[in-house]
Amino acid sequence: MDSRIPHQEMPATMLPETQSELIDSVSFARLYGEPLFQMPTDLYIPPDALEIFLEAFEGPLDLLLYLIRKQHFNILDIPMAEVTGQYLKYVDQIRERNLELAAEYLLMAAMLIEIKSRMLLPPKKNSKDEEAGDPRAELVRRLLEYERMKLAAQQIDALPQLGRDYLQAQASVTQSTEPRWPDVNLTDLQAALESVIRRAQLSAKHVITREELSVREHMSAILSRLQSVGFVEFSELFDADCGVQVIIVNFIALLELAKENLVEITQAEPLAPIYVRAC
């Protein structure tokens, strides 16, 4: 008797989709439909791709350094034949589309061809029987110097910059030489009048008289006093001995003067004494 558990097959319609999802979760990319499970060590970018990101290079040194670093070449021992061939393929692509952009790249191509040719020739000896230096030495020096400057520029660009990463707080302050007095609150003006009336009631005398009071006469009297002395405290404009009727008429006269912009009622700060002056 076979004791093995029979294998339960997965439906044929679900198997390809499940395998595809599993492969995509393990691989990091697909090349021509085939999954890639590790980064190739000899990564090579075809010249057609240069049409997209050519302007991202800052010059021929940047492009040459990109080719060397992407293919893991030793910058101190550059394989000139291979690098020159790849570089020329890129230059041939851009010559057909942008001749002005290709000019500086052509100058670097001529330099690479010269170095390649010098490496094919037997080394020359000077008068002291010393062998000449490596033809790639000057190119290596320029590449290393350019790479250091590029890394330094990237570090500086990573620093917070005004206008890009943060904004400077600004505030405008308008200064004026003329003093600005706060507006007198109607409640404060009413409280000041009530205080004067209370003092007048305390000193009131029981004298029955009939007196005709003129608002215009009080307006003239207040205006004449203000023009002679300037600032006057609100309570000094009222005589408590004259009675409540005179104080009220005097107060109405003051309001009429303020309405006609002949006097100004000011206060240094809230709850401070109220002053009256002629405009």
C-alpha positions in Angstrom: 0.0 0.0 0.0 1.4 3.4 -1.0 1.4 5.6 2.1 2.5 8.7 0.3 0.2 11.7 0.3 -1.0 12.4 -3.3 0.4 15.6 -4.7 -2.3 18.3 -5.2 -1.6 20.0 -8.4 -2.1 23.8 -8.7 -4.5 24.9 -11.4 -2.8 25.6 -14.7 -4.4 29.0 -15.0 -2.8 30.2 -11.7 0.7 28.7 -11.9 2.3 31.1 -14.5 1.0 34.2 -12.8 2.2 33.0 -9.4 5.6 32.1 -10.8 5.9 35.5 -12.5 5.0 37.4 -9.3 7.5 35.3 -7.4 10.3 36.0 -9.9 9.5 39.7 -9.9 9.7 39.8 -6.1 13.2 38.2 -6.1 14.7 39.9 -9.2 15.6 43.6 -9.2 15.1 44.2 -13.0 14.2 42.7 -16.3 16.4 42.9 -19.4 14.7 42.1 -22.7 12.0 40.3 -20.7 14.5 38.1 -18.8 14.9 38.6 -15.0 18.2 39.8 -13.5 19.1 38.5 -10.1 22.4 40.3 -9.6 24.0 43.5 -10.9 26.3 42.7 -14.0 29.9 43.5 -13.3 30.5 44.6 -17.0 27.6 47.0 -17.2 27.7 48.8 -20.5 25.3 51.5 -21.5 24.5 51.5 -25.2 25.2 54.8 -27.2 21.4 55.2 -27.9 20.8 55.8 -24.2 23.0 58.9 -24.5 20.2 60.8 -26.3 18.2 60.9 -23.0 20.8 61.9 -20.5 23.7 63.5 -22.5 23.0 67.0 -21.3 23.2 65.7 -17.7 27.0 65.4 -18.2 28.9 68.5 -17.4 31.6 67.9 -20.0 33.8 65.2 -21.6 35.7 64.5 -18.4 32.3 63.8 -16.7 31.4 61.4 -19.5 34.8 59.7 -19.4 34.7 59.3 -15.6 31.2 57.9 -15.9 32.3 55.2 -18.4 35.3 54.2 -16.2 33.4 54.1 -12.9 30.3 52.2 -14.3 32.5 49.4 -15.8 34.7 49.2 -12.6 37.9 50.0 -14.4 41.0 51.0 -12.4 41.4 54.7 -13.0 45.2 54.3 -12.5 45.3 51.6 -15.2 42.7 52.6 -17.8 42.3 50.2 -20.7 42.6 52.9 -23.4 41.5 50.7 -26.3 38.2 49.7 -24.8 37.4 53.1 -23.2 38.3 55.0 -26.4 36.1 52.7 -28.5 33.1 53.3 -26.2 33.7 57.0 -26.0 33.9 57.4 -29.8 30.6 55.6 -30.1 29.0 58.1 -27.9 30.6 61.0 -29.8 29.4 59.6 -33.1 25.8 59.7 -31.8 25.9 63.3 -30.7 27.7 64.6 -33.8 24.6 64.0 -35.9 22.3 65.9 -33.5 24.3 68.7 -31.9 27.5 69.7 -33.4 28.2 72.5 -31.0 27.7 70.2 -28.0 30.0 67.6 -29.7 32.9 70.0 -30.2 34.4 69.7 -26.7 33.7 66.0 -26.7 35.7 65.7 -30.0 38.7 67.4 -28.4 38.7 64.8 -25.7 38.3 62.0 -28.3 41.4 63.3 -30.1 43.3 63.2 -26.8 42.2 59.6 -26.1 43.3 58.5 -29.6 46.7 60.2 -29.1 47.2 58.4 -25.8 46.1 55.1 -27.4 48.6 55.6 -30.3 51.5 56.5 -27.9 50.8 53.3 -25.9 51.1 51.2 -29.1 54.5 52.6 -29.9 57.7 51.4 -28.2 58.6 53.7 -25.2 61.1 56.4 -26.0 64.3 57.0 -24.0 65.8 60.3 -23.3 69.5 61.2 -23.3 69.9 59.8 -19.8 68.5 56.4 -20.8 65.4 56.9 -18.7 62.1 55.7 -20.0 59.4 58.2 -20.7 56.4 58.3 -18.3 53.0 56.7 -18.8 51.1 58.5 -21.6 47.9 58.2 -19.4 49.4 60.0 -16.5 48.1 63.5 -17.4 44.6 62.1 -18.2 44.6 60.2 -14.9 45.6 63.4 -13.0 42.8 65.4 -14.7 40.2 62.7 -14.0 41.2 62.4 -10.3 41.2 66.2 -9.9 37.8 66.5 -11.6 36.4 63.7 -9.4 37.5 65.4 -6.2 36.0 68.7 -7.3 32.8 67.0 -8.3 32.5 65.3 -4.9 33.2 68.5 -3.1 30.5 70.3 -5.2 28.0 67.6 -4.3 28.8 68.0 -0.6 28.4 71.7 -0.8 25.1 71.3 -2.7 23.8 69.0 0.0 24.2 71.8 2.6 21.0 73.8 3.4 20.7 76.8 1.0 18.8 80.0 1.5 15.9 80.1 -0.9 16.0 76.4 -1.7 15.8 74.6 1.6 14.7 77.4 3.9 13.5 81.0 3.7 14.7 84.0 5.7 12.1 85.6 7.9 11.5 89.2 7.0 9.4 91.9 8.7 8.9 95.5 7.8 8.6 98.2 10.4 7.2 101.6 9.6 8.6 104.3 11.8 7.1 107.8 12.1 8.5 110.8 14.0 5.0 112.1 14.8 3.5 110.6 18.1 0.5 108.5 17.5 -2.0 108.8 20.3 -4.5 106.1 20.9 -8.1 106.9 20.2 -10.2 107.8 23.1 -12.8 105.2 24.0 -16.4 106.4 24.4 -16.7 104.5 27.6 -13.6 106.3 29.1 -15.1 109.7 28.0 -18.4 108.8 29.6 -16.6 107.7 32.8 -14.7 111.0 32.9 -17.9 113.0 32.6 -19.5 111.1 35.3 -16.6 111.8 37.6 -16.9 115.5 37.0 -20.7 115.4 37.6 -20.2 113.6 40.9 -17.8 116.3 42.1 -20.2 119.0 41.0 -23.0 117.3 42.9 -21.0 117.2 46.0 -20.4 120.9 46.0 -23.8 122.0 44.6 -25.7 124.7 46.4 -29.4 124.9 46.7 -29.9 128.2 44.8 -32.9 128.6 42.5 -31.9 130.6 39.5 -32.9 130.7 35.9 -30.1 131.0 33.5 -30.0 130.7 29.8 -27.0 128.6 28.7 -25.6 128.9 25.1 -23.7 126.0 23.6 -22.0 128.4 21.1 -20.7 130.6 23.9 -19.2 127.6 25.7 -17.7 126.4 22.4 -16.0 129.8 22.0 -14.8 129.8 25.6 -13.3 126.3 25.3 -11.6 127.1 22.0 -10.2 130.3 23.3 -8.7 128.6 26.3 -7.2 125.8 24.3 -5.6 128.2 21.8 -3.9 130.0 24.7 -2.6 127.1 26.7 -2.5 124.2 24.2 -3.0 120.9 26.1 -5.7 120.9 28.9 -6.8 117.9 30.9 -10.4 117.0 30.4 -11.5 117.6 34.0 -10.0 121.1 34.0 -12.4 122.3 31.3 -15.3 121.9 33.8 -15.9 124.0 36.9 -17.6 121.9 39.6 -19.0 125.0 41.3 -21.0 126.0 38.3 -23.5 123.1 38.6 -24.5 120.1 36.7 -26.4 122.0 34.0 -23.3 124.1 33.1 -21.1 121.0 33.0 -23.5 119.2 30.6 -23.7 122.3 28.3 -20.0 122.6 28.4 -19.6 118.9 27.5 -22.0 119.3 24.6 -19.9 122.2 23.4 -16.8 120.1 23.6 -18.5 117.4 21.5 -19.5 119.9 18.9 -15.9 121.2 18.7 -14.7 117.6 18.2 -17.3 116.9 15.6 -16.2 120.0 13.6 -12.5 118.9 14.0 -11.7 122.0 15.9 -10.3 120.1 18.9 -8.7 116.8 19.4 -9.3 114.5 22.4 -6.3 112.3 23.0 -5.0 109.7 25.6 -1.4 108.6 26.1 -2.5 105.0 26.8 -5.6 103.1 27.8 -7.0 104.2 31.2 -4.7 107.2 31.2 -5.9 110.8 31.8 -7.7 112.3 28.8 -6.4 115.5 27.3 -8.0 118.0 24.9 -6.1 120.3 22.5 -6.9 122.6 19.7 -6.3 121.3 16.1 
